[in-house]
Every structure is written in structure tokens, then in C-alpha cells.
Amino acid sequence: MKTQKPLYRLLTVLLIVVLSLSSCGIIVLNDGSQTTDTEETEITLGPPTGTFLPSDWVPKEEIDGLAISQNRLEALPSGDLNGLSTFVAVEAETGNFWNDEEGLYVLPLAIRNTLVSEKYNTRIISQYRDAATLLAEIRASDKANDYYADLAVFSHITLGTYSSGGYIYNLNSLPHTDYSAVYYDQEAMAQLTVGGVVYAAVGEATAQMEQYACLYVNRTLGEHNGVTVDYDALYNGSFTWESLLASMKALPEEIPVFTTTYDRDTFAVMTYYSQNKAFLMPDENGRLASVGNTTATADLVALIKQILPLRVESLSLPSTESGDETAAAETTVSGWELFTGGHTIYTFGLLGDMTSLENVGFRWEVMPYPKQTESEEYGTPVHNHAPVMAALTTGENIDTVGYILQALHAASHDYLHQAFYDAATQRWITGAHTLDMIDLIRENPIYDYARMFGVNSSTLREGTFRAYFRAITENSSTDTCFKRYEKQLKNYLNSLK
């Protein structure tokens, strides 16, 4: 499943104008002597200006998501589940995309679940558990041969654990399914399909965009220090790691450059996916093959090695809550709080972090991860808790599982995601381009077999993302790091065929 190409949203521009939030200006460098007076900024109605106009200006299309879902469901096989409930066990860490009791998606989930329930005479019931509890309960039910749930939604990096435990079906064994349908993410499904086994599904029913990685920039602080967002580069695809590094190096030494909302190791590994590919990709025969050890990867490693030392883990700041006036009280601020406190220019985070930017007091922007080269499309790493959907062996009827798995994806049209866009427009964004940036980030989420199954195979993780991480952190060439486990990885991949 891929989103539509970004549609530049005139309605959003008008709304931002009404709210008197200006859009300035990624990155364009100046001499640092110029500052931006937002009160004197002239705001022009209409599309944003830049080299991408006029041919690329496309008004936002009005799409009837409900009608599309209804048409998709009509095309599915008929069935009657006799009013029995269908249970979906959901790992809470994956986010609120399945939460029908609170959060952004309550109403669209009610619509989606009602459509599916009416189609198959069932009732969709979601039950949330934390990751450890969910796995323990499924394991216990499997051991006792008891019913637990029909489907499960859990973090993609734990898929190997569920598979090796024998807790999930091969989705190819389910009736009434078609994984080539438009509402499945075909690139992700290729990572989930090995040797005729489809381990899980990724598509419109699992696309928890809050788990998509992205880059935030403090536009206010940046512009006061000579850096502004170059929207032309973002739209035309010329935003690269090299251009980002240049903007970072141009900042004054006393300015904290960037932080991350996840640890350094995770960030380092996630930079690989900005090449818009996984560590393992299907070859001409559809078999997964290692593609990490390339010249492009080596060039990327060289850039990331220069960027990582600019990361700020924490800052000690004067405390505003100390009752002892004689003490030099300090508080330590780290991670996302460095960005929301206005201390760093950039932060690598997740789209879901946007929900805490409502009252930060500065203008900001969100952007996709930079590219390795301009010729590629943007690739978006998915975080550890990005979900997949699997069929549990504790389910009582594979017909039920097949019907509902397909129907949930068919009925989960983009009106689910519209809830996030609506909240962003009403509560969070401070610029006219942000909805387009979300579109860019959503375009190519990267799921990777290596990360999904690496927890269960040292050869797999050492020959892929661990090799990449070593290339960044060790004094060894990229080629040396990947070749260290090249033979073992090849034998592992051959065993999958």
C-alpha cells in the first residue's frame, strides 16, 4: 500500500492564514545575519511558491472513503458468521490505530468495524494488552489448546518470536484472501513472504503512521541562526543527507544541533532505510537476497559518521522549581524535551511525537528522512512498534479469520488516517506545508525481514543491520563489516528457499 503523491492543500493554506501562522522560507543557508520578523511577513493566498509550480500544483481531491470501503467490501466473498464475535488482540505499544475507546480513531474505527460486521454478521472486538502480557497470554492459550483471539496486531520486530513459537498461521493457508489487493502494502508483504509462507499482513488496517520516522526542525530557532527550510528541495526530491549535514555544520558552535526520540543505536540503523530499501530485497526469482553491502551504503555510512557526533543526548539547565535559592539547582533535559523546550534545531523522531507540539511557542516543520541520492524516492523507516497483523492458531475457525482479515483491510480506507490530518490541522501545525510533508513521509514506509526476524537469528541480525551499525561505529570499512557474516547469511537465506 502506497499513499497518493503529495497533494498540495490550498484549504490548509487558507486555514493557516486565518490562524495568522506564517510560512517561511531542507535547507537554505544564509550568512546568519538576517532574522525573520513574522509580523511583517507578507502572506499570499494560494499555493506555496517555488520551482515545483505550476505543473505540480494539484488541488486536494475530495475522496469518499466510505463509498470506497463499501465498494471494496461488496467485491469480497459473501459469508455469514452467525452473529459470533471476532476478537482482535492488540499490543498496546503499537499505538491507538486500533483503539476503539479513546484517541483519534474512535469514530472512523466504529465506521470501519460496523461495515465489516454488517458484511459478515459478526461483531469486531479489540482487546488491548501490553506486549509482555499479550505474548504470555497467547503462549498460555496455545499450550492449553484454548481459544484466545482470531487475529493479533503486534510490533513487527516481535514477528519472529510469534512465528518460532508456532502461534500464528501461514496466511497463505487462509481462505477468502487476496494479498495482491491494493489495500495491502506490496513492498512490506514481500518482506513477509518467504518460501510460500506469508507470516503476517501490512496494509491499510495496520498503517499506524504515528510509528513512522521523520525529522523535525525548529524553524524559529533555525532562522535566527541562519538556517531555513527549503521547501523547493523537499518537493522536488533534492533533500539529501549531504545537504542536511551542510546545514548542521553551518550552525554556530554553541547551538545544540540535533537530538533523537530514540537511542543512538536505533537512529544509526534507521538511517539505512533512507535509501528506500530494506537490508534484504527480493531478487528476480522473488527470493530475499542481501543488498546492504554497496558503494551507496558505504557513502551513506561516511555521512552518518559525520552527523552522529553532532547529536546532543542531554543538557543541564537551570531549574525553575528549586525552593533553595542558595543552591545552584539544575535539571537535565534529554531527547524530545530538548526539542519541545526550544533547545535544538533538529530532532529525529516519529510522526506521533507531533501530538505534543500544540503549545511549544515556536514555529516548526516535519520532514521525511533525507535521501542518500536525489534519484531515489524518500524512504521512511518504521519504528520498532510499527504493527503487523497475524492470524492466531488459537482462533477457532480459519474461515472467520480469512473473511475478517481481508475485510478489515478492504474497509480501512484513508478516512482512518484523515483523523490524524484533521487533528494536525486544528491543533498542532504551524505552517502551510506540513500536511504535504506528512504525505511525503507516508509514501514509502520500509518494513524489513531482517528486523522482524533478527531477534531469533544472530546470523540474520549480524549480517544485516548489525553489520551496518558496526560500519558506522567501528574503525572498519563497510565492506569488511558486511563480509564478516556474508557466508553465514547466505547459508541462512538459502535455508529459507
N, C-alpha and C positions, 0 to 999 in steps of 0.2 A: 504494500500500500504506500503510495506516494501522495503527498498533498499537491494541490494545484500550484502552478508557478505563482509567485507573489502577485497579488492584485492590489494596485496602489489605491488607497482608500480615501477618496475625496470626502466622504462623510466624516471620517476620522479627523481630517484636516480642519473641517468646519467646526467640529466639536472642540478641538484643541484651541481654535481661535476664540470660540465662545468662552472657554475657560481661561483665556488670556495666557496660555502657556506657549511661549515662543519656541521655534525650532531653529537652531543654529547649524552654522556650517550649514579605520579606519583611518588612514589617519593623515591629516594635513599638518605639516609643521610650519610654524612661523618663528619670528625671532624672539617671541616671548614678551615683547614689549607692548603688544596690543592686548587690550582687555575688552570684554563684551558687556555693554550696558543694555540689559534686557529690556529696560523701559523705553529705549529709543529704537529698538529693532522694528523695522518695517515688516509687517506681516501681509503677504499677498495671498488672496484666496485662490484656490485651485490646486493643481498638482504640484508637488515639490519640483524645483528646478534642477537641471543637471543634464549631463550628456546622454542619459537614458531616455530623454524625451525627444520628439513626441511619440515615436513609433512604439515605445514600450509602455506608454501610459494606457492602462486598461481599467475602466471603471469597475468597481466592485460589483460582481454579479449577484443577483438575488437568487438563491437556490432554495427550493422547497425540500429540505432534508426529510421531512416527514413523508412526503409523497414518494421520494426515492426509496426510503426504507420500506414503505408499503409495497411498492412495485417489486423490490428485491424479494420480499417475503412471499409475494404471490407466485414468484417463479420457483420457489422451493417445493419439494415433495410435500404432499399433504400427510397429515398424521393426527392421531388422537391419543393423548396421554391420560385420558380418563380423569382429568382433574387432579392428578397426583402432582405434588410439588417437585420442582427441580432445584436442588441445592448446589450453590457455588461457594466453595470455601476460598476465602480471600486472605492473603497475607497483608496485614495492616501496613507494613513497611513500604508496600508498593504505591501507596497513596490513596486518594479519595475517588479515583475514577470508577470504583465500584461501590462507593458508599452511598446507600440509598436513604440514609438517616440524617446526615449533615454534610456540609460542604457545598461546593459549587454545582455539583452534578445531580442533586436530588431530583429536580424536575425532569431533565432530559432522561435520566435513568428510569424514572417512572413511566415516561412515554415509551422508551425502548422496551422495557420489560413487559409492559401491557401489550404492545404489538406482538411480541413473541408468545406471550401467554395465550392471547386470543387465537393465534395461528394454530397452536398445538394443544389447547385445552390443558394448560398447566399453570403453575404459579412459580415465578422465579424468586428464590430466596437467597440472599447473600448472607454469609456468616463470617465475620471478621475475627481473625486471630493474629497474635504476634507470630513472627517467623518460627521461633523455637516451639511454641505451643502447637502451631499448625502441623509442623513436621512430626512432633511427638504423637499427636492425636491420630494422624493418618497412619503412622507406623503401628500404633496400638490397634487400630481398627483392622489394618491389613493382617496383623498377626492373629487376631481373634476371628478373622473372616466375617467381620461385621460391616454393615453399611455405614458410610461416613458422609460422603457427598458424591455428586455426579462429576463435577468439574472443579478444578482448582486454579487459582490465579496466584502466582508466587514469583519472587525475584528470579530473573533469568540466570544469575550466577549460581543458583542452587539447583538448576535443572539436572545436572549430573548426579546430585545426591538422590533426587527423586527417581531418576532413571535406574541407577545402580541398585536402589532398594527394591525395585520392581513394583513401585507404587503407581505407575502411570501406564496407560495403553499406548501402543503404537497407533497413532491417529489414522494410519492407513487401514487399520482394521475396522474402523467405524463406518457404518452405512450412512447414506444421505449426505455425504460431504463432498466438497469440491474445493480443494485448496488452491486452485488456479484462479479463483474468483477475484474480482477487482478489489474486494474489501479485505483481502489478505495482503500483507507486505511480502512481496515475492522474494526480495533480496534476503530478508530475515528468514523466510521459510526455507530458502536454500541452505542457510546455516543450520537449520533444524532438521534437515533431511539427510540421512546418511544410510547407504546400503538398503534402501527401501523402507527404512523406518522414519516416520515423522514423529519426533519426540513431543512437540508442542506447537502451538499456533501463536502467531503475532499478526495483528491486524487492527481494524478499527475498534474492536472490542477491548483491546489491550493498550492502545496507543496513549499511555499516560505521559502527556507532553511535559508535565512538571518534572519528569525524570530525565529530560533532555539537557545535555550540557551546553553552555553558552558563555559568552564573555560580556560582562557589564563594564560600562565606563561612566565615571563621574564627569559629566560634561562641564559642570560649573567649575570644578577644581582643575580639570584639564585645560579649559580655555584660559584660565588665569595663569597657566604655566606653559602656554604656547602650543597646546595640542587640541585640535578639534576633530570631530567625526567627519570623515569624508564619505558622504552617502553615495556619491557617484561610484566610488570604488566598491562599495558594498553591493550596489545594484548591478554593476557591470561585471562583478566577479573578480576584481583585481586586488581584493583584500587578502594579503598573504602573511605568513609568519615573518618574512623578511621586512615587510612594511611595518608590522606591529613592533618588531624589535627596534627598528629605526626610531619610532616614536618614543619607545621606552627609554632608549639611550639618550634622547634629546632632552629629557626632563632634568630639572635641577637635582643635584645630588641629595639634597635634604628632603626631597619628596618621596614618600613611600610609593613604589611603583605599582605592585600588584600583590594580591593575596588570592587564596582559593577557599572554597567552602568544603573542600575535601582534602585529604592529606597529599603530601608531595608525591608519594609513590603512585597514587591513583591518578593524579594530574599528569604525571610524566607518561604513564601508559596511555591515557586517553588522548594525548596529543597525536598518537599514531593514527587514530581514526579520522583525523582531519584530512588524510589522503583519500577519504571516501572509499575505503575498503577495509575488510577485516584481515586478520593475520592468515586466515585460511579462506581461499576462494575456490568456487567450482571451476574445474578445468573443462576442456572441450567435451569430456565424457560425463560431466556433471559430478565428478568426484572432487572432494575437497583436497586442495594442494596448498603447500606453504608458499606464500608470496611476500613474506616480510623482508627478506634479505635482498634489497635492491639499492641501486645508486640513489634513487629518490629518498628512500628511507635513511640512508647514510647522510644525505644533505639535510634532512629534517632533524636528525639527531644533533648535527652540528649547530643548528639554530636553537634547538631546545636547550642545549648545554649552555648557551649564552643567556637564555631567558631565565632559567631556573634560579641562578644566583640573585636575580632581582626580586625574587619572591620574599615578602615580609610575612613571617609567621605570627608575630605579635608585637605590640607596642605597650610600653609602660607610660601611662598618662596620669596627670594629677587627678586625684579622686575628688568628686563633688559631694561625697556622702560622709566624709570623715567628721566626727564630732570633736576630735582632738586637734585644736588649732596649732598646737606646738609640733605635731608630728607631720613629717613630710609624706603624707599619705599618697599612695599611688594605686592605680588599678590597672590590671593587664587586660588589654583588648586584643582579640585574635579573630582570624577567619572573617566571616561575614560581617561581624560587628565593626571591623576595620573599614569596610565599605559603607555600611549604613551610618557610621559615625562621621563620614566625610574625610577619612584619613588617607585613602588610597585612590589612585586614578582608576586602576583596573581591578576587576575580580573575576576569576573563572568560577562560575557557579552553575546553577540549574535554573531552568525556567520557573520552577516552583518557588525559587527564592524571591521572585518578583512580588509575591504576596505581602512581603514585609517592607515594601518601599513606599507605602502610602503617604507617610508624613516625614520623610527624611530631610526635607528642607533644601534639596539641591536638584538640579536637572540631571537626568541620567539617560543612558541608552543601553539596549541589549543588542548583541550582535552574534552571528554564528562564529564558531571557531574559525580562525584564519585557515586559508588553504596552504598547501605546500607549493603548488604552482597555479597560475591563473587559468590554465586549460582545464583544470578539474572542476567539478561541482563541489559545493560545500558539503562536507561530511560532518554529521553530528554524533559525537559519542553519546551512548546512553549510559546512565549511571548504574551502579550495582543493583539497585532495586527496581529498575525498569522491568515490567512484568511480562510473563508469558502465560498462556492458558493451556492446561493439560487435562486429559481425561483420566480420572482416578479409577484404579482397578476395584476400589470399594463401591463403585456405582453398581446398581442392581440390573440395569438394562442398557445395553450398548445402543439400542435404537433411540432411547431417550437422549443419551449423550450425543449421538450423531446429529439428531434433529436440532437439539438446542445449541450445540457448539456452532453449527453453521448459521442458525437463525440469529444468534446473538451478534455475530459478526456482520451478517447481512443488514440487520436493523440498526447497527451502531454507526449511523452516518455522521457527518460533520457537525450536526446540531449539538452533539455532545461537547465537542471542542468549543463551540460557539459560546458556551457558558464562561470559558476562560477568557476569550476575547472580550466579552461583554464586561466582565469584572475588571479587566485591564483598562478598558476604555473609561469606565465610570470611576475607578478608584486609584489606579496606580500610575499610568503612563504620564510622562511629562513632555512628550514630543509627538510630532505628526507622523513620524516614520516607524514607530515602534511595532505597530501591527504588521507592517511589511517585514520587519526583522524577525518577528515570530514565525511568519510564513517561511522565511529562508531557513530558519533553524529546524522547522518541522519537515523540511523537504526530504532529507536523507538520513534518518536515524540508522546507526550502524550497530547491528547485533552480530556477535562473533561466537562461533562454535568454541573457539579456544577459551574464552572467558566463561562460557556456560558450562563447559565440561572440565575445565582446567583444575578445579578443586579436587577432582578424582584421579588425576593423572599428572604426576610430576614431569613426565616426558613432554606432555602436551603444553603445560604452562612454561616449562624451562625452554622449550624450543620456539616459543612464540612471544607472548608479552613479557615474560621474564628476560628473554634474550634482548628485547628492545630496551627494557629498563636498564639492564647491565650496560648496554652500549651508551646510555646516557650518563650513568653514574660511575662507571669504571674507566680506567685508562686503557681501554681495548677498542679496537676498531669494530664497527657494526658487523662486518663480515666475520670477524673472529667470534663474536658473541653468538651469532646465529649458527655458525658452523659447529659450535661446541656440542650441540644436541641435534645436528642435522640428520645424522644417520638414524638415531633413535626415533626422531619424529617421523621420518619417512616410513620406518617399520610400523609405527603406531597407525599412521594414516592408511597404510596398506592393509592393516588388520580390519579396517572399517569397511573395506570394499567387498 
